[in-house]
Protein backbone atom coordinates (compact mmCIF):
# COMPACT_ATOMS: atom_id res chain seq x y z
CA UNK A 1 0.00 0.00 0.00
CA UNK A 2 1.36 3.40 -1.06
CA UNK A 3 -0.13 6.61 0.33
CA UNK A 4 0.67 10.20 -0.70
CA UNK A 5 4.17 9.45 -1.98
CA UNK A 6 6.00 12.58 -3.15
CA UNK A 7 9.49 13.10 -4.50
CA UNK A 8 11.17 15.77 -6.60
CA UNK A 9 14.42 15.43 -8.54
CA UNK A 10 16.28 18.60 -9.54
CA UNK A 11 13.17 20.65 -8.82
CA UNK A 12 11.03 18.40 -11.02
CA UNK A 13 8.10 16.83 -9.19
CA UNK A 14 8.17 13.26 -10.53
CA UNK A 15 5.94 11.86 -7.79
CA UNK A 16 3.24 14.29 -6.70
CA UNK A 17 1.15 12.19 -4.34
CA UNK A 18 1.05 8.57 -5.50
CA UNK A 19 -1.72 6.47 -3.95
CA UNK A 20 -1.66 2.82 -4.93
CA UNK A 21 -2.84 -0.49 -3.59
CA UNK A 22 -1.43 -3.64 -5.22
CA UNK A 23 -3.12 -7.01 -4.56
CA UNK A 24 -0.99 -9.95 -3.47
CA UNK A 25 0.09 -11.95 -6.49
CA UNK A 26 -0.45 -9.14 -9.00
CA UNK A 27 2.00 -8.58 -11.85
CA UNK A 28 1.99 -4.82 -12.37
CA UNK A 29 3.43 -2.72 -15.19
CA UNK A 30 4.24 0.88 -14.15
CA UNK A 31 4.53 3.45 -16.95
CA UNK A 32 4.77 7.22 -16.71
CA UNK A 33 4.46 10.31 -18.87
CA UNK A 34 7.66 11.66 -17.27
CA UNK A 35 10.82 9.64 -17.94
CA UNK A 36 12.25 8.23 -14.74
CA UNK A 37 9.10 8.49 -12.62
CA UNK A 38 8.44 4.74 -12.62
CA UNK A 39 12.06 3.96 -11.83
CA UNK A 40 12.02 6.51 -9.02
CA UNK A 41 8.92 4.90 -7.51
CA UNK A 42 10.61 1.49 -7.47
CA UNK A 43 13.78 2.99 -6.03
CA UNK A 44 11.79 4.40 -3.13
CA UNK A 45 9.99 1.11 -2.55
CA UNK A 46 13.38 -0.65 -2.58
CA UNK A 47 14.68 1.71 0.11
CA UNK A 48 17.36 3.23 -2.12
CA UNK A 49 15.75 6.68 -2.33
CA UNK A 50 13.97 8.53 0.45
CA UNK A 51 10.59 10.02 -0.33
CA UNK A 52 9.89 13.63 0.60
CA UNK A 53 6.33 12.90 1.74
CA UNK A 54 4.06 9.90 2.13
CA UNK A 55 4.48 6.35 3.31
CA UNK A 56 4.30 2.79 2.05
CA UNK A 57 4.02 -0.73 3.35
CA UNK A 58 4.74 -3.99 1.52
CA UNK A 59 3.97 -7.51 2.71
CA UNK A 60 3.06 -5.99 6.05
CA UNK A 61 6.57 -4.52 6.33
CA UNK A 62 8.05 -1.06 6.43
CA UNK A 63 11.63 -0.33 5.36
CA UNK A 64 12.71 -0.10 9.00
CA UNK A 65 12.33 -3.87 9.23
CA UNK A 66 15.63 -5.02 7.72
CA UNK A 67 16.03 -8.31 9.56
CA UNK A 68 16.92 -11.44 7.63
CA UNK A 69 13.39 -12.69 8.21
CA UNK A 70 11.92 -9.38 7.09
CA UNK A 71 12.78 -7.08 4.22
CA UNK A 72 16.00 -8.73 3.05
CA UNK A 73 14.34 -12.05 2.32
CA UNK A 74 10.87 -10.91 1.35
CA UNK A 75 11.52 -7.94 -0.96
CA UNK A 76 13.93 -7.91 -3.92
CA UNK A 77 14.97 -5.15 -6.32
CA UNK A 78 16.71 -5.40 -9.68
CA UNK A 79 18.16 -2.23 -11.29
CA UNK A 80 18.73 -2.05 -15.06
CA UNK A 81 22.45 -2.84 -14.85
CA UNK A 82 22.21 -5.85 -12.53
CA UNK A 83 23.23 -3.98 -9.39
CA UNK A 84 26.68 -5.41 -8.58
CA UNK A 85 30.35 -4.77 -9.36
CA UNK A 86 30.95 -6.26 -12.83
CA UNK A 87 34.39 -7.61 -11.94
CA UNK A 88 32.83 -10.05 -9.49
CA UNK A 89 32.20 -13.54 -10.81
CA UNK A 90 28.66 -14.94 -10.97
CA UNK A 91 29.55 -17.41 -8.23
CA UNK A 92 30.80 -14.60 -5.97
CA UNK A 93 27.70 -12.49 -6.57
CA UNK A 94 25.34 -15.34 -5.74
CA UNK A 95 27.31 -16.41 -2.66
CA UNK A 96 27.26 -12.83 -1.40
CA UNK A 97 23.52 -12.51 -2.01
CA UNK A 98 22.83 -15.76 -0.15
CA UNK A 99 25.07 -14.68 2.73
CA UNK A 100 23.34 -11.30 3.07
CA UNK A 101 20.01 -13.13 3.13
CA UNK A 102 21.26 -15.02 6.19
CA UNK A 103 21.43 -18.58 4.85
CA UNK A 104 23.82 -21.14 6.30
CA UNK A 105 26.64 -22.65 4.25
CA UNK A 106 24.81 -25.72 2.96
CA UNK A 107 21.66 -23.79 2.12
CA UNK A 108 23.70 -21.07 0.41
CA UNK A 109 25.30 -23.61 -1.89
CA UNK A 110 21.98 -25.26 -2.66
CA UNK A 111 20.41 -21.95 -3.61
CA UNK A 112 23.40 -20.84 -5.67
CA UNK A 113 23.25 -24.04 -7.71
CA UNK A 114 19.51 -23.65 -8.16
CA UNK A 115 19.87 -20.07 -9.44
CA UNK A 116 22.70 -21.02 -11.80
CA UNK A 117 20.43 -23.58 -13.44
CA UNK A 118 17.22 -21.53 -13.40
CA UNK A 119 18.76 -18.40 -14.94
CA UNK A 120 20.99 -20.10 -17.54
CA UNK A 121 24.32 -18.87 -16.17
CA UNK A 122 26.41 -21.57 -17.81
CA UNK A 123 29.45 -23.31 -16.37
CA UNK A 124 32.26 -20.72 -16.42
CA UNK A 125 31.23 -19.05 -13.19
CA UNK A 126 34.56 -17.96 -11.71
CA UNK A 127 35.57 -15.32 -14.24
CA UNK A 128 34.27 -11.73 -14.03
CA UNK A 129 30.62 -11.53 -15.01
CA UNK A 130 31.35 -8.60 -17.34
CA UNK A 131 33.14 -10.98 -19.70
CA UNK A 132 29.77 -12.50 -20.49
CA UNK A 133 28.49 -9.14 -21.72
CA UNK A 134 25.44 -7.09 -20.67
CA UNK A 135 23.08 -10.05 -20.91
CA UNK A 136 25.13 -12.06 -18.42
CA UNK A 137 25.36 -9.12 -16.02
CA UNK A 138 21.61 -8.72 -16.04
CA UNK A 139 20.88 -12.43 -15.64
CA UNK A 140 23.28 -12.70 -12.70
CA UNK A 141 21.59 -9.67 -11.13
CA UNK A 142 18.18 -11.31 -11.46
CA UNK A 143 19.48 -14.58 -10.03
CA UNK A 144 20.95 -12.72 -7.03
CA UNK A 145 17.70 -10.85 -6.47
CA UNK A 146 15.68 -14.07 -6.53
CA UNK A 147 17.99 -16.18 -4.36
CA UNK A 148 15.79 -15.80 -1.26
CA UNK A 149 12.57 -16.52 -3.24
CA UNK A 150 11.13 -13.10 -2.26
CA UNK A 151 7.43 -12.35 -2.02
CA UNK A 152 7.75 -8.96 -3.73
CA UNK A 153 9.99 -8.31 -6.74
CA UNK A 154 10.72 -4.80 -8.05
CA UNK A 155 12.14 -4.82 -11.58
CA UNK A 156 13.45 -1.63 -13.20
CA UNK A 157 13.74 -2.01 -17.00
CA UNK A 158 14.73 -5.66 -16.48
CA UNK A 159 16.86 -7.82 -18.79
CA UNK A 160 16.91 -5.39 -21.73
CA UNK A 161 20.03 -7.09 -23.12
CA UNK A 162 18.40 -10.54 -23.09
CA UNK A 163 16.45 -11.46 -26.18
CA UNK A 164 13.08 -13.13 -26.32
CA UNK A 165 12.01 -15.86 -25.82
CA UNK A 166 14.66 -16.28 -23.10
CA UNK A 167 13.79 -12.91 -21.55
CA UNK A 168 10.12 -13.80 -21.25
CA UNK A 169 11.01 -17.18 -19.77
CA UNK A 170 13.33 -15.71 -17.13
CA UNK A 171 10.87 -12.98 -16.12
CA UNK A 172 7.92 -15.37 -15.79
CA UNK A 173 8.65 -15.65 -12.09
CA UNK A 174 6.87 -18.61 -10.48
CA UNK A 175 4.67 -18.34 -7.39
CA UNK A 176 0.94 -17.52 -7.27
CA UNK A 177 1.42 -15.17 -4.29
CA UNK A 178 4.53 -13.48 -5.63
CA UNK A 179 3.87 -9.81 -6.38
CA UNK A 180 5.86 -8.15 -9.16
CA UNK A 181 6.19 -4.51 -10.23
CA UNK A 182 7.95 -3.67 -13.50
CA UNK A 183 8.93 -0.09 -14.35
CA UNK A 184 9.18 0.11 -18.14
CA UNK A 185 9.43 2.66 -20.91
CA UNK A 186 8.64 -0.09 -23.42
CA UNK A 187 5.25 -1.48 -22.31
CA UNK A 188 4.84 -3.74 -25.35
CA UNK A 189 7.95 -5.67 -24.28
CA UNK A 190 6.16 -6.71 -21.08
CA UNK A 191 3.19 -8.35 -22.84
CA UNK A 192 2.43 -11.69 -21.24
CA UNK A 193 4.42 -10.84 -18.10
CA UNK A 194 1.91 -8.50 -16.44
CA UNK A 195 -1.78 -8.62 -15.65
CA UNK A 196 -2.25 -5.03 -14.44
CA UNK A 197 -1.18 -1.60 -15.59
CA UNK A 198 -0.55 1.63 -13.69
CA UNK A 199 -0.10 4.98 -15.43
CA UNK A 200 1.63 7.84 -13.61
CA UNK A 201 0.61 11.16 -15.13
CA UNK A 202 2.14 14.34 -13.75
CA UNK A 203 3.26 12.35 -10.74
CA UNK A 204 -0.09 10.82 -9.80
CA UNK A 205 -1.89 7.59 -10.61
CA UNK A 206 -4.05 8.39 -13.65
CA UNK A 207 -5.31 4.86 -14.16
CA UNK A 208 -4.93 1.42 -12.62
CA UNK A 209 -6.53 -1.43 -14.55
CA UNK A 210 -6.21 -5.00 -15.69
CA UNK A 211 -4.45 -5.54 -19.00
CA UNK A 212 -7.53 -7.30 -20.33
CA UNK A 213 -9.36 -3.96 -20.18
CA UNK A 214 -6.98 -2.64 -22.84
CA UNK A 215 -7.84 -5.59 -25.06
CA UNK A 216 -11.56 -5.08 -24.49
CA UNK A 217 -11.21 -1.47 -25.66
CA UNK A 218 -9.07 -2.47 -28.64
CA UNK A 219 -6.09 -0.58 -27.27
CA UNK A 220 -2.43 -1.64 -27.48
CA UNK A 221 -0.13 -2.24 -24.54
CA UNK A 222 1.74 1.03 -25.07
CA UNK A 223 1.98 4.41 -23.37
CA UNK A 224 -0.45 5.78 -25.94
CA UNK A 225 -2.89 2.92 -25.43
CA UNK A 226 -2.74 3.15 -21.63
CA UNK A 227 -3.17 6.94 -21.81
CA UNK A 228 -6.23 6.44 -24.03
CA UNK A 229 -7.69 4.07 -21.44
CA UNK A 230 -7.17 6.73 -18.77
CA UNK A 231 -9.07 9.22 -20.95
CA UNK A 232 -11.93 6.76 -21.44
CA UNK A 233 -12.12 6.16 -17.69
CA UNK A 234 -12.11 9.91 -17.02
CA UNK A 235 -14.85 10.55 -19.59
CA UNK A 236 -17.00 7.74 -18.14
CA UNK A 237 -16.63 9.16 -14.65
CA UNK A 238 -17.58 12.65 -15.82
CA UNK A 239 -20.62 11.31 -17.68
CA UNK A 240 -21.76 9.35 -14.63
CA UNK A 241 -21.41 12.45 -12.48
CA UNK A 242 -23.66 14.51 -14.73
CA UNK A 243 -26.27 11.80 -15.37
Residue pairs with C-beta under 8 A, 6 or more apart in sequence:
1 20
1 21
1 22
1 56
1 57
1 58
2 18
2 19
2 20
2 21
2 45
2 54
2 55
2 56
3 19
3 54
3 55
3 56
4 17
4 18
4 19
4 53
4 54
4 55
5 15
5 17
5 18
5 19
5 41
5 44
5 51
5 53
5 54
5 55
5 56
6 13
6 15
6 16
6 17
6 18
6 51
6 52
6 53
6 54
6 203
7 13
7 14
7 15
7 40
7 44
7 49
7 51
7 52
8 14
8 15
8 52
9 36
9 40
12 34
13 203
14 32
14 34
14 36
14 37
14 40
14 203
15 37
15 40
15 41
15 44
15 51
15 200
15 203
16 202
16 203
16 204
17 53
17 54
17 203
17 204
18 41
18 54
18 200
18 203
18 204
18 205
19 204
19 205
20 198
20 205
20 208
22 28
22 179
22 181
22 196
23 179
24 177
24 179
25 176
25 177
25 178
25 179
26 179
26 180
26 195
26 196
27 179
27 180
27 182
27 193
27 194
27 195
27 196
28 179
28 180
28 181
28 182
28 194
28 195
28 196
28 197
28 198
29 182
29 184
29 187
29 190
29 193
29 194
29 196
29 197
29 198
29 211
29 221
30 38
30 41
30 42
30 181
30 182
30 183
30 184
30 198
30 200
31 38
31 183
31 184
31 185
31 187
31 197
31 198
31 199
31 200
31 223
31 226
32 38
32 199
32 200
32 201
33 199
33 200
33 201
33 202
33 223
33 227
34 200
34 202
34 203
35 185
37 200
37 203
38 156
38 183
38 184
38 185
38 200
39 156
39 157
39 183
40 49
41 183
41 200
42 77
42 154
42 155
42 156
42 181
42 183
43 49
43 77
43 156
44 50
44 51
44 56
45 56
45 58
45 75
45 77
45 154
45 181
46 75
46 77
46 154
47 63
47 71
48 77
55 62
56 62
58 75
58 152
59 74
59 75
59 151
59 152
59 179
61 70
61 71
61 74
61 75
63 71
65 71
66 72
68 101
68 102
69 102
72 100
72 101
72 102
72 148
73 101
73 102
73 148
73 150
74 148
74 150
74 151
74 152
75 150
75 151
75 152
75 154
76 145
76 146
76 148
76 150
76 152
76 153
76 154
77 83
77 145
77 153
77 154
77 156
78 141
78 142
78 145
78 153
78 154
78 155
78 156
78 158
79 141
79 156
80 138
80 156
80 157
80 158
80 160
81 137
81 138
81 141
82 129
82 137
82 138
82 140
82 141
82 142
83 141
83 144
83 145
84 93
84 96
84 129
84 140
84 141
84 144
86 128
86 129
86 130
86 137
87 128
87 129
87 130
88 96
88 128
88 129
89 125
89 126
89 127
89 128
89 129
90 116
90 121
90 125
90 129
90 132
90 136
90 140
90 143
91 112
91 125
91 126
93 129
93 140
93 141
93 143
93 144
94 111
94 112
94 115
94 116
94 140
94 143
94 144
94 147
95 108
95 112
96 144
97 144
97 145
97 147
97 148
98 107
98 108
98 111
98 112
98 147
98 148
99 108
101 147
101 148
103 111
103 148
111 147
111 148
112 147
115 121
115 143
115 144
115 146
115 147
116 125
116 143
118 143
118 146
119 139
119 140
119 142
119 143
119 146
119 170
120 139
120 166
120 170
121 136
121 139
121 140
121 143
122 132
129 136
129 137
129 140
130 136
130 137
133 161
134 161
135 159
135 161
135 162
135 163
137 161
138 158
138 159
138 160
138 161
138 162
139 159
139 162
139 170
142 158
142 159
142 170
142 171
145 153
146 153
146 173
149 175
150 178
151 177
151 178
151 179
152 178
152 179
152 180
152 181
153 173
153 178
153 179
153 180
153 181
154 181
154 183
155 171
155 180
155 181
155 182
155 183
156 182
156 183
157 183
157 184
157 185
158 171
158 182
159 167
159 170
159 171
162 170
168 192
168 193
171 182
171 193
172 192
172 193
173 180
180 193
180 194
182 190
182 193
182 194
184 190
185 223
187 197
187 221
187 222
187 223
187 225
187 226
188 220
188 221
188 222
190 221
191 221
194 211
195 210
195 211
195 212
196 208
196 209
196 210
196 211
197 207
197 208
197 209
197 210
197 211
197 214
197 221
197 226
197 229
198 205
198 207
198 208
199 205
199 206
199 207
199 208
199 223
199 226
199 227
199 229
199 230
200 206
201 227
201 230
206 227
206 230
207 226
207 229
207 230
207 233
209 229
209 233
211 221
213 229
214 220
214 221
214 225
214 226
214 229
217 228
217 229
217 232
219 225
219 226
219 228
219 229
